[in-house]
Amino acid sequence: MNANEQKGYDIANGVMTAIGRLGLFLIVIWFIINLFGWGTDDTDYSSWRRSGLSLHTDAKTGLQYLAKDGALIPRLDQEGNHMRKEAP
């Protein structure tokens, strides 16, 4: 192997090492976010099992709605009543 081939090998090895470290870093960050439940709401089962729904509360009435893929539906309790967020 000549000097130019060795340089090319060293550069490729460095790039692959950097990509591997970045991937490992992103996996660790994802794990920490899920471990502490950041970004979840009370429609999610846990931070590991997300519902895919977003929770919206009407500012005037306090009534809650669930949204997914552009559809907005009322959030109901176990008795079928529209759920309301009480004012703080």
Sequence and secondary structure as in RCSB ss.txt:
>XXXX:A:sequence
MNANEQKGYDIANGVMTAIGRLGLFLIVIWFIINLFGWGTDDTDYSSWRRSGLSLHTDAKTGLQYLAKDGALIPR
LDQEGNHMRKEAP
>XXXX:A:secstr
  HHHHHHHHHHHHHHHHHHHHHHHHHHHHHHHHHHTTT  TTSS SSS    EEEE TTT BEEEEETTEEEE 
B TTS B B    
